[in-house]
Amino acid sequence: MSRTYVVTGAASGIGRTTAQILSDRGERVIGVDLKGTDVSGDLSTPEGRAGAAEEAARLAGGTVDAVIACAGLSIPKPLTASVNYFGMTEFLEAIQPALTRSEAPRVALVSSMATLQPVVPALVDALLAGDEPTALEIATRMAEDSRTANVIYPSSKRAISRWVRREAPTGRWAGAGIPLNAVAPGTVVTPMTKELLASEEGRAMTDAYVPMPLNSHQGPETIAHLLIWLTSVENSHCAGQTIYCDGGTDVVLRGEDVWSWNDAAMRETFAQIGAGLTG
């Protein structure tokens, strides 16, 4: 039996590829984008997000089995913060009631390996606080300086991955039986990156920031297949994760040990236990 999927950003890039793969498998897909899809909605505004979610739920007959949120921008402008963060979170919160009517509801978002890059904490904090006016004010100031303009994108993606981690175990999501996860791609060959990757200089710069030792740049289908699995019935327990499907970028940038950050605290705890046993 087919499932009903809502895919944002379905007119291009990863979203379009994901929607096509699902359709080819016989799933029912309701695409959302600015134009050229089942639902036309501007996810950069509160009204556009709410209206798009309402229309998508209506077309689904009130029950949505899965949402795959791919809509996003990478331009060095405040619009990127609005679409990448609030365009996902507010859309998902608005459509959540339709997900609860499914027997196996699932949600997956597109984050980025840019979560590993430098960010502006004030922007991340404003996004996570749900304060869009302040976030846009900060992003506007950032956009005025070439040194910070390009940090809007990684800041928005860091915030969305933190939102997923914060919200996944709550009553709204895990409590309602809805696994909530994200996928972080490396460099994906899409219309968004075509111009950058067209020159040798652009490719060299990209590879310096996004090293991908496994198979280099990836096609959108590599991300689409992972998003589809995360929103399948088979995924019953993966929750709150940002899965780096990036050809090894995460490993190169963060190294082999991402666990020992808490070792000092554990050593102190064990020392206290030991002192108690011998005291």
C-alpha positions as CSV (number, residue, x, y, z in Angstrom):
1,M,0.0,0.0,0.0
2,S,1.4,3.4,-1.0
3,R,2.2,6.1,1.5
4,T,1.5,9.8,1.2
5,Y,4.6,12.0,1.2
6,V,4.9,15.8,1.3
7,V,8.1,17.0,-0.1
8,T,9.2,20.7,0.2
9,G,11.6,22.1,-2.3
10,A,10.2,19.6,-4.8
11,A,10.8,21.8,-7.9
12,S,14.5,21.4,-8.0
13,G,17.6,19.7,-6.6
14,I,17.4,17.1,-3.9
15,G,13.7,17.7,-3.4
16,R,12.9,17.1,-7.1
17,T,15.0,14.0,-7.2
18,T,13.4,12.7,-4.0
19,A,9.9,13.3,-5.3
20,Q,10.6,11.6,-8.5
21,I,12.1,8.5,-6.9
22,L,9.0,8.2,-4.6
23,S,6.6,8.7,-7.5
24,D,8.5,6.0,-9.5
25,R,8.0,3.6,-6.5
26,G,4.3,4.2,-6.6
27,E,4.1,6.5,-3.6
28,R,1.7,9.5,-3.5
29,V,3.7,12.7,-3.5
30,I,2.5,16.2,-2.8
31,G,5.2,18.7,-3.8
32,V,5.6,22.1,-2.3
33,D,7.6,24.9,-3.8
34,L,7.3,28.5,-4.9
35,K,5.8,27.3,-8.2
36,G,5.6,24.3,-10.5
37,T,4.4,21.9,-7.8
38,D,1.1,20.7,-6.3
39,V,1.3,23.4,-3.6
40,S,2.7,26.9,-4.3
41,G,3.9,28.4,-1.1
42,D,6.5,31.0,0.0
43,L,8.3,29.4,2.9
44,S,10.1,32.6,3.7
45,T,7.0,34.1,5.4
46,P,4.8,32.9,8.3
47,E,1.7,33.2,6.1
48,G,3.3,31.2,3.3
49,R,4.4,28.4,5.6
50,A,1.0,28.1,7.3
51,G,-0.9,28.2,4.0
52,A,1.4,25.7,2.3
53,A,1.0,23.2,5.2
54,E,-2.7,23.7,5.3
55,E,-3.0,23.1,1.5
56,A,-0.7,20.1,1.6
57,A,-2.7,18.5,4.4
58,R,-6.0,19.2,2.5
59,L,-4.7,17.5,-0.7
60,A,-3.6,14.6,1.4
61,G,-7.1,14.2,2.7
62,G,-6.1,15.1,6.2
63,T,-3.5,12.3,6.7
64,V,0.2,12.6,5.8
65,D,2.4,9.6,6.2
66,A,5.7,11.4,5.8
67,V,7.3,14.8,5.3
68,I,10.7,15.3,3.6
69,A,11.7,19.0,4.0
70,C,14.3,19.9,1.3
71,A,13.5,23.5,0.6
72,G,16.5,25.7,1.3
73,L,18.8,28.5,0.0
74,S,22.5,29.1,0.2
75,I,22.6,32.8,-0.8
76,P,24.4,35.2,1.5
77,K,21.2,37.1,2.5
78,P,18.8,37.1,5.4
79,L,16.3,35.2,3.3
80,T,18.4,32.1,3.7
81,A,17.9,32.2,7.5
82,S,14.1,32.5,7.1
83,V,13.7,29.6,4.6
84,N,16.3,27.2,6.0
85,Y,15.1,27.4,9.6
86,F,11.6,28.8,9.9
87,G,10.6,27.4,6.5
88,M,11.2,24.0,7.9
89,T,10.3,24.3,11.6
90,E,7.1,26.2,11.2
91,F,5.9,24.2,8.2
92,L,6.5,21.0,10.1
93,E,4.8,22.2,13.2
94,A,1.8,23.3,11.2
95,I,1.5,19.9,9.4
96,Q,2.2,17.8,12.5
97,P,-1.5,17.2,13.2
98,A,-1.9,15.5,9.8
99,L,1.1,13.3,10.6
100,T,-0.4,12.1,13.8
101,R,-3.3,10.5,11.8
102,S,-0.9,8.2,10.0
103,E,-0.1,4.7,11.3
104,A,3.6,5.2,10.7
105,P,4.4,8.9,10.5
106,R,7.9,10.0,9.7
107,V,9.9,13.3,9.1
108,A,13.3,14.0,7.6
109,L,15.0,17.3,6.8
110,V,18.0,18.4,4.8
111,S,20.7,19.9,6.9
112,S,24.3,20.2,5.7
113,M,27.9,19.4,6.5
114,A,28.1,23.2,6.9
115,T,26.9,22.6,10.4
116,L,30.6,21.7,11.1
117,Q,31.8,25.1,9.8
118,P,32.1,28.4,11.8
119,V,28.8,30.0,12.7
120,V,27.6,33.2,14.4
121,P,26.2,32.0,17.8
122,A,23.9,35.0,18.1
123,L,22.1,34.1,14.9
124,V,21.9,30.4,15.9
125,D,20.5,31.4,19.3
126,A,17.9,33.7,17.8
127,L,16.7,31.0,15.3
128,L,16.5,28.4,18.1
129,A,14.5,30.9,20.2
130,G,12.0,31.2,17.4
131,D,12.7,34.9,17.2
132,E,12.5,35.6,13.5
133,P,12.7,39.5,13.7
134,T,15.9,39.3,15.7
135,A,17.4,36.6,13.5
136,L,16.7,38.7,10.4
137,E,18.2,41.8,12.0
138,I,21.4,39.9,12.8
139,A,21.5,38.3,9.3
140,T,21.0,41.7,7.7
141,R,24.0,43.0,9.5
142,M,26.0,39.9,8.6
143,A,25.0,40.3,4.9
144,E,26.6,43.8,4.8
145,D,30.1,42.4,5.4
146,S,31.6,39.9,3.0
147,R,33.5,38.3,5.9
148,T,30.2,37.2,7.6
149,A,27.7,37.1,4.8
150,N,28.5,33.5,3.8
151,V,28.2,32.4,7.5
152,I,24.4,32.9,7.4
153,Y,24.0,29.5,5.6
154,P,26.1,27.4,8.1
155,S,24.4,29.2,11.0
156,S,21.0,28.3,9.7
157,K,22.0,24.7,9.1
158,R,23.6,24.4,12.6
159,A,20.3,25.7,14.0
160,I,18.1,23.3,12.1
161,S,20.3,20.3,13.2
162,R,20.1,21.5,16.8
163,W,16.3,21.9,16.5
164,V,16.0,18.3,15.3
165,R,18.0,17.1,18.2
166,R,16.1,19.2,20.7
167,E,12.6,18.4,19.4
168,A,12.9,14.8,18.4
169,P,12.5,13.3,21.9
170,T,9.6,15.6,22.9
171,G,5.9,14.7,23.1
172,R,5.1,16.4,19.8
173,W,7.4,14.1,17.9
174,A,8.7,11.0,19.7
175,G,5.7,11.0,22.0
176,A,3.4,11.0,18.9
177,G,5.4,8.1,17.4
178,I,7.1,10.4,14.8
179,P,10.8,9.8,14.2
180,L,12.4,13.2,13.4
181,N,15.8,13.2,11.7
182,A,18.0,15.2,9.3
183,V,20.6,14.3,6.6
184,A,23.7,16.4,6.1
185,P,25.0,16.3,2.6
186,G,28.5,17.1,1.4
187,T,28.8,18.8,-2.0
188,V,25.8,17.8,-4.1
189,V,25.8,18.4,-7.8
190,T,22.6,20.4,-8.3
191,P,21.6,23.7,-10.0
192,M,22.5,25.4,-6.8
193,T,26.2,24.3,-7.1
194,K,26.5,24.0,-10.9
195,E,28.1,27.4,-11.4
196,L,30.6,27.0,-8.5
197,L,31.7,23.6,-9.7
198,A,32.0,24.7,-13.3
199,S,35.6,26.0,-12.9
200,E,38.7,24.4,-11.7
201,E,39.2,27.2,-9.2
202,G,35.6,26.8,-7.9
203,R,36.1,23.0,-7.5
204,A,39.4,23.5,-5.7
205,M,37.9,26.0,-3.3
206,T,34.9,23.7,-2.6
207,D,37.1,20.7,-2.0
208,A,39.2,22.7,0.5
209,Y,36.2,23.5,2.6
210,V,34.3,20.2,1.9
211,P,36.8,17.4,1.6
212,M,35.1,14.2,0.3
213,P,37.6,11.3,0.1
214,L,34.9,8.8,-0.8
215,N,33.7,9.2,-4.4
216,S,34.0,13.0,-4.3
217,H,31.0,15.1,-5.2
218,Q,27.6,13.4,-5.0
219,G,24.5,13.3,-7.0
220,P,21.2,14.3,-5.3
221,E,20.0,10.7,-5.4
222,T,22.5,9.7,-2.7
223,I,20.7,12.0,-0.3
224,A,17.2,11.2,-1.6
225,H,17.6,7.5,-0.9
226,L,18.7,8.2,2.7
227,L,15.8,10.6,3.3
228,I,13.4,8.0,1.9
229,W,14.7,5.3,4.2
230,L,14.4,7.6,7.3
231,T,10.8,8.3,6.4
232,S,10.0,4.6,5.7
233,V,8.1,2.2,7.9
234,E,11.4,0.4,8.5
235,N,12.8,3.3,10.5
236,S,11.2,2.7,13.9
237,H,14.0,4.0,16.2
238,C,16.4,6.4,14.5
239,A,15.5,9.8,16.1
240,G,17.1,13.1,16.6
241,Q,20.0,12.4,14.3
242,T,21.8,14.4,11.7
243,I,23.3,11.8,9.5
244,Y,26.3,13.0,7.5
245,C,26.1,11.5,4.0
246,D,29.1,13.5,2.8
247,G,31.8,11.2,1.4
248,G,33.7,11.4,4.6
249,T,33.7,15.2,5.2
250,D,32.6,14.9,8.8
251,V,35.3,12.4,9.6
252,V,38.0,14.5,8.0
253,L,37.0,17.7,9.7
254,R,36.2,16.3,13.2
255,G,38.6,13.3,13.3
256,E,38.1,9.8,14.6
257,D,37.2,10.7,18.2
258,V,33.9,12.5,18.8
259,W,33.3,10.8,22.2
260,S,36.0,11.9,24.6
261,W,34.6,15.4,25.1
262,N,32.9,14.0,28.3
263,D,35.8,11.8,29.5
264,A,37.1,14.4,32.0
265,A,33.7,14.5,33.7
266,M,33.5,10.7,33.9
267,R,37.1,10.5,35.3
268,E,36.0,12.9,38.1
269,T,32.9,10.8,38.8
270,F,34.9,7.6,39.0
271,A,37.5,9.3,41.2
272,Q,34.7,10.4,43.6
273,I,33.3,6.8,43.6
274,G,36.7,5.4,44.3
275,A,37.3,7.9,47.2
276,G,34.0,6.8,48.6
277,L,34.9,3.2,48.5
278,T,38.2,3.7,50.2
279,G,37.2,6.4,52.7
